[in-house]
Amino acid sequence: MPENLQTILRSATRQVIIAHDRPVVIIGERINPTGKPRLAAALARGDMEPVVKLALKQVAEGADVLDINVGAAGVDEVTALPRAVAAVAAATDVPLCLDSANPTALEAALTVCLGSTLPQRPLINSVNGEERSLSRILPLAAQAGAAVIALCMDDAGLPQGAEGRLAIARKLVERAVAAGLEPQDLLVDCLALTASAPDYVALHTLEAIRRIREELGVNLTLGASNISFGLPDRGAVNAAFLAMAMQAGVNAPIADPAHAAALAKIADLLLGRDEMGIAYVRFMRKRARQAAV
Amino acid sequence: MPENLQTILRSATRQVIIAHDRPVVIIGERINPTGKPRLAAALARGDMEPVVKLALKQVAEGADVLDINVGAAGVDEVTALPRAVAAVAAATDVPLCLDSANPTALEAALTVCLGSTLPQRPLINSVNGEERSLSRILPLAAQAGAAVIALCMDDAGLPQGAEGRLAIARKLVERAVAAGLEPQDLLVDCLALTASAPDYVALHTLEAIRRIREELGVNLTLGASNISFGLPDRGAVNAAFLAMAMQAGVNAPIADPAHAAALAKIADLLLGRDEMGIAYVRFMRKRARQAAV
């Protein structure tokens, strides 16, 4: 297994390094109009103020990277994604994660990231094992010098077991390297579905994370909030799952920093990346000061 | 590694099985006068009513087994422990965990457990790797047919690393077998100290749990609440650590059921012991009904 591959992301002025021997990095998930009609309406009329507010709030809460998704009915992503990216890049200093199923929108947003006098190194969300995705997204990432989230699913869908997801992750790394990227340019996402579905889906995801971490050594992201869909006390289920996922190897979850940022600091403390809890205590003091303002 | 050893505990009327392919068992920790001066005073004057109340409350909250500790200044454990055990056994139907550093008190309490018309099979808390403890407690457990919590420390103290604790656990199993017990009669406790101490103590404990689970196959308990001593938001630290500890192999934690019982159900769901979360949802519905009364 390669030792502590470094996935490097950059804003114009700041660098974030994702590696298994470093603190967990939180990719803030809240700039996403799904289920937020007012945000969708603002995006549709080209109003980026709510996006900027969500960006500032998440950074204050502890997001290290911001995911930007503008996909909603009535929104032209090819126009809106680059505008949102430019607005957030102007308002914050964290690296960005360009989140779209539309390759043309990703291309337009990448142009913004690369076009400034201080070029950014964003994350692309996402490529998967489908041929159509591999052949379109990997060259895009390679050409832009961007990192990319790689989802463990392919033309046959999402394999249930850990073995199948490991096989797809292996293929994703191979194809990325063939396209001119390096293994550290990928953040692999094992995909967490609803835990209340049949066949122990959460356990399979945790095993896939552990296997991929052990055998490929890559860095791992995870959108973990779906796990609790339909269950009581979703916050407690999400927190327990995220703690287990970080123990298994996830080191850059896509999550709500309001809940996940403190948990990531706790995981760093418990997993040997924050001796004596210095960073955790500092984080909690800063949060208490913010709450007192 | 042996497959799913079964540690069996019994009250007069009920059996609890601890095994790695079964749901997590919660050993309720709250019958303990440490830091509870009113409970200590009641015990000193022989008043068992507060003990019984704590027992009933913890069972309602989801405790599967109750730890009974009466150690405090002014309390004669040799008298008080058997009285408390008798009172709790009369009021509840869960198996008991006899918790004392005084072997004579343990003996007296075991006499109560074995003396009824329906003999119980309690858990003894605890033996450790010190010669004095091994030679005194293991024969006691073997003679009473009781299970016993085995702490990974010995005459040289608590080893910092996982390797040292594994070595003590191995010795504890060997000595238990030599004394007439079986490996499934032990619940090994890797010991969780304060995470904010130097040298990554939490990580060493998690690694010890994983190693002992993998190499010895025994069932594992853990008193997990010390981990957060001196840290902000102790509840969040405890919950994250307990989730990680259960993922690593702890399947019978000693904990406060008010917090840990729901978390144990969540762990069962996420770790493949509660398909579709049926038991978790049932537990949460029952809790909501209780809260509504």
Interface residues (C-beta under 8 A of the other chain):
Chain A: A195 S196 A197 P198 D199 Y200 A202 L203 L206 I227 L231 P232 D233 A236 V237 A239 A240 F241 A243 M244 Q247 A248 A262 L263 I266 A267 L269 L270 L271 G272 E275 M276 G277 Y280 V281 M284 R285 A288
Chain B: A195 S196 A197 P198 D199 Y200 A202 L203 L206 I227 L231 P232 D233 A236 V237 A239 A240 F241 A243 M244 Q247 A248 A262 L263 I266 A267 L269 L270 L271 G272 E275 M276 G277 Y280 V281 M284 R285 A288
